[in-house]
């Protein structure tokens, strides 16, 4: 199948793009490999100048980039603008900090002196998803280009115009040919790329199934990988939570990006003392959201990314109910054109229900009531995923103690705000491994070389 832009608001096909031929793919890889030979020798100042121009172009053209995201995957326009600005922030962050992050680190051996130095690995293959069509690209391009690597990117097949626009951004910013390359390729061609000796590392954000396949192929080639694979994050509400603070975060945490976020709040775990009050207020707030055209600024509930995504979500909800879950609200597609799902709340989800383990990638709430804090911790950790999570309480020390007991890569207390370039992003268990953003994000694909100087005689 070719790459296709289909507007999920009305189901109309916007544009189609053919896959790269073998010759086009070879040209792209050869250009990237040649580029690395010069790019790795450019100074941090030279790289930063290009990065800064790219960030400035994103900000100057924010409406153009945002409209493409809204057209291709249905993101509400205001959220699309925010994503573009955050992407610019990420690029600027690495332009400002990369040299300091990668400076030599002095070691202290018993004899002589030593240091660790960082150098780029080479051409990296990045496989990225549709749900954040620019942010996902920025969080690999920013650190890796500043580290001296070059990237070739397979973006999701449903956002080709966003992918092409982001590649054009680098050309306009003055990056050399091959520094950032968009690839319109098949899954089979992806395997060929991973096998190619010119590729030195692989970064993927996507499903668990995709992660298994790509990591296995890279492992056969002994290539470094990072994997960000989704989640089923717990949103824990303790009995002393401030409901005026908590409910808006609950709505945002479940409904931001149409609920199509790896680190979205998905499992709402509420202490019994406040469970009824929380559910009543949460349901009322969700009911006030207005479905409509994501281009319309007044819309507060947009479509899912595709008809396929909608049908998958309905299938999951139907299965949950068949296995004993209670449907509090929603559960069906909305009676209007486009891939619109009614906001859904499920309760009474038993451990043997498939919904207990599933990740719902859309506006579906899984609600659990528990008797105490210990039960909340146990339930939060009873998940195959370990990306993020949050806890709401007026007692910050209690919140920190609880956060330390949750098995995830990220925890948030009285918020779910991951949108800061300085904060490392990533998880454990089925949510993957490795980190993006922050200082850790630029360290994933660099060679850490130890250099030792010592005037001493060889052992005899």
N, C-alpha and C positions, 0 to 999 in steps of 0.2 A: 504494500500500500504506500502511496506517496504521502508526503507531508501535506496536511490540510489545515487551513484555518476555517473553522466552523463557528459562527457566532452562537453561543449557547443561549442567548436571550431569545432567539427566534429560529434557530436550527438551520439558518441559511449558510451555504458554503461561500466563503469570501475569496479564497485563493488556494491553489494547489501547487506543489513544488515536487519535481522529480528527484529521486535519489541520485547521489553521486555515482558516476560510472567508476569502474576500477581505475581508469586512467586519471580521473579527477581526484580520486582519493589519494593515489600515489603522488600526484603533483602537490597536494596539500601537505602530506606528511614530509615530502622532501623539502618543501619550502620552510616548514616549521623547523626541521632539523638543521637546515642552513642558517636560519635566523638565530637559533640558539648559540651557534658558534660565535656570533658577534654580540648578541644580547647579553650573554653571561659576562662579557667584559665591559659592558657599559657601567658607568658610575651610578650610585644611588641617586645622585642629583639629576642625571639624565633620565633615569626611569621615573623619578618623582615628578619631573616636569610634564611628562606625557600623562602620568596618572592624574595630576592636578588638572590638566586640560580636559581629560575625559570626565572628571567629576564636574567641572564647570559646564561642559556641554550637556550633561544629564540635567543639571539644574536649569539651564537656559531653555532646554527643550522638554521640560517635564510634562507638559500637556500632550505633546506628540507621543512620547513614550507611553504615558499613562493610557491614552486612548487605545493604543494597540493592545495593551494587556486586557483592557475591558472588552474590546471586540473579540479577542481570541479565546479568553478563558473566563470571561464573565465577572471579573473582579470589579467591585463597585469603584467608581471613578475616584472618589476621595481616597480610598485605600490604595488604588493604583498610583496616585500621585505620591502618597507617603512612601510607597515602596521605591519609587524612582529616587526620591530624596535620600532615603536610607542607603540605597546603593551608592549614591554619590558620596555620602558620608564615609562609607566603608573604603572607597578608593582613596579619599583624602586622608583617612586614618593611616593607611599603610604608606602613602606618600610621605607622611609626617614622621612615622615611627619605625619604618622597616630597618633603616641603617642601625638604629640603636638596638632593636631586637636581635639583629644578627651580628653585632660586633663581637670580636674575639673575647673569650672568657678565660681569665687567668686561673690556672690550676696551681696546686702547691705540693709538688712531689718532695720526697725526702732529700733528693739530690738534684741540683740544677733547677731548671725552670720549665714550664709547659703551659700550653694554652689550647683551647678548643676554638676552631674556626669553622665557619659555615659556608658552604658553597652549593650552588643549585645542582639538581640532578639531571635536568634536561627537558625533553618534551613530555608533558603530562597529558593524559587522556581523561577528560572530565565528562561524566554522564549526569545530566541535570533534569529535574522534573518541571512540570508546567505550572505548579501552584504559585510560585513566585518567580515569574519568568525573567526578572532582572536581578533581584536580590541573590538568587541562587548562583547566578553567573558572577556577580560582583564579589561574592565571598570566596570564590576560587581565583578569579582573575586578579583581584587586588593584592593579596599576599603573594601569590605565586609569581606574577610578573615582577613585583618588587624584589622578590628573592633572586631573580635572574633566570627562572624557568620560563618556558613558553608553554602555551596550552592549546590543545585541539579539543573541541567541545561537541558532543552530541546532545543537543537539546531535545525536549519532548516533541513528538511529531505533531501535536495539536497547537503549538505556538511558534511556527516557523518564522512569522513576520517579526516577532519579538527577537528571535535568535539572530536574524539577519540584521535587524536594527542595532543590536548590541555589537555585532562584529563591525559594522560600519562606524560605530562610535570610536573604536580604536584607530581606524584608518584616519578619521577626521582629527583625532587627537595627536596624530603624528607617529603612531607606533609603526615599526617596520613590518613589512609583509612577513607573515608567519608567526608573529608574536602572539596573536589571538586569532584562531581560525574556527569558524563555524562549519560543522560537517553535517550535511543532509544524508544520513547513511542508514542502512538497515541494521537489524540486530546481528545478522550474520557478519556484516562488515565490522561491527564492533569487536567481535571475537578476533577477526583478522588484525585489527589495530592493536589489541592487547598483546597478541603474539609477536607483533613487530618489534625487532630489537631496538628500534629508534625510540620506542616509548619506554620511559623509565619509571612511571608511576601512574596509578589510576585512582581517581576520586569519584565516588558515586553518591548521589542522593536519590533515593527511590524506595521501592518496595523491598520487603524481606526476600522475596523470590529473586528479584533482580540482583540484590546484594549477594545472595548465595552464588548465583551464576557467575557474576563478574569477579567476585573475590576468588572463586575456585579457579577460574581461567588465569587470573593474574598470579595466583599462588603457584600454579603449574609453571609459570614463567619466572618465579621468584622475584616478583615485582611488588614494591611497596604499595599499599592501598589505604584509603580511608573510606569509611562507610557511614552514612547517615540515613537510617532506614525507617523512620516513623516511630510512632509511639501511641500509648494509651494513658496519657497523663492523668494523675489523680489531682482533684481539686478538693482539699480537705477543709471542712468548716468545723471549727471547734465551738463549744457552747458559748464562749465569750466573744465570738466574732462580732464586729461592727457591721450590721446588715446594710447600712447605708453605703459602706465602702465595698462590702462583699458582693452584693447583687450586681452592680454594674460590671465588676470584674468577671463575674460568672457569665454574664451575657456576652461581654467582649471575648472572654476566653473560649467560649464554645462557638460563637458566631463570626468572629473575625475571619475574613477571607472565605465566607460561606461555610465555616467549619472545616475547611480543607487545609489544615495546617498540621504538620507533624507534632509540634509541641503545643497543640491546642488542649484546653481542658476537656477531657472526654469522660472521665469517671468521677462523678460528684459524690464524695464520701462525707456524709454529714452526721454529726453526733445526734443521737435520738432526741436530746433535750431541745434542739432547735430545728429538727428535720422538717416538721410540719410548717413552721413559719417560713423557713428557707424555700421549701418547695412551692408554697403558695405565692410568695413574692417573686420567685424566679419564673414560675409559669406565667404570671401576670406580665412581667417585663418582656418575656419572649413573645407573648401574644400581641404586644404592641408594635412589633416590628412589621414594616410595610414592604411586601414583595413588589417588585417592579423592575423596570429597565435599569441596569446598573450604570448607564450613562446619566440617569436622572439623579441629581444631587439629593432629592428627597427620599430616594429608595434606601431602605435599611435592611432589606433581605433580597439578595440577588440570586441568580441561577447557579447551579453547579456547573462544573467546567464542561460537561458533555452529557449527551443522552446516555452513553455507556456508564458514566459515573452515577447518574441518577438511578438507572435500573439496578446496578449493583447494590446501592444503598437500600432501595426498596426491598430487594431480595434478602438482605441481612436483617432488616427490621421484621419482615414477615417470618423469617426463621426464628428470630428471638421470641416472637409472640407464640408461634407454634410450640416452642419449647417451654412455655409457661410464664414468660414475662408479661407484665401488665402495661398496656399502651395508655398512657395518661393523656397524650395529645399528639396530633399529627399522624405520621406513618404512611402518608400517601403523597403522590405528586400533586402539585397544585393545578387546578383547572384553568390553565392559561398556556399560551405558546411558550416554548423554551423548556430548559431542563431545570424546572423549579421543584424543589422538595419541600413539603410542609415541615415546619419545625416540630421535632418529635421528642417526646420524653418517654423513656422506658424505666419501669421499676420492677421490683421482685425478680431480679435476675439471679438465678441460682448458679452455683459453680459448674454444674453440668450443662448449662445453656451455652451454645456457641457464642452468644453475645458476651459472655463473661470474659472470653479471651480475644474476641474480635477487636480490630480497630475500625471505628466508624468514621469514615473520611467525609464528613458533611454535617448538617445541622441536626444531629441526633445526640440526645443527652442520655447517659446511663446513670441512674440515680440509685444510691445505696444509703441506707441508714444503719448506723453502728452504735453500740452501747457506750463505748468509751474510746479514749485516745489510743490505747493499746490495740483495740480492734481496728481502728482507722489505719494505724501503721501496718498491721498485718495484711489488711485488704489492699492497701496501696502497693505493697511489695508482692502481692500475689498476682503477678503479671509477667507475661513473657517479654514485655518491653521495659525499657528503663531510660527514657529520654529526659523528661522533665516532670515537674509537679509543683504544687503550691499548697500553702497552708495559710488559713486566715484566723487570726487571733489578736486580741488586744495585748496579750502578754508576749512581747518580742523574744524574751529569753526562752519561754516555752516553745515559741515558734521555731527558734534556732535549734533547740534540742530535738524537736520532732523532725525537722528538715534533715538533721544529721543521720536519722535512722531510716530514711527512705532511699532505696537502692536505685538511684538515677544519676544521670550526668549533670543535671541542673535542678535546683530547687529555688522557689520564690516565696517570700513571706509577705503577705498582704499586697501582692501584685502578681502579674504574669508578664512583665515587660522585658523581653529578651532583645529588644531593638536597640542595642548599643554595640558598636563595633569593637569596643574594648572587652566585651564579655565572651569568653570561649563558649562555643555551641557544640554539643554532641552528647552521646549517650552510651549506655552499656546494654548487655543482654541482646535481644533481637533489635534494639535500636541502633546497633552498630558499634563502631569504635573510631578513635581519632577525634580531633577537634578542629573546628573552623572558627575564624575570628579571634580577636585578641592576640596576645603574644604567641600562644600555643598554635594558632592557625598558620602562622608563617613558618613554624618549625617542622611541619609534617613532611615536607618534601625537600629537605636540604640535607646534605652530607655533613655530619658532625665529625670533623677531622681533628684528632689530637696530634699536636706537634710538641715534641720534647727536646730540650737542649740540655746536655750534661757532658761535662769533661770528666770521664771516668774510665778506668781500665776495664776491659772485658773480663768476665768471670773466668777463673781457671779451674 
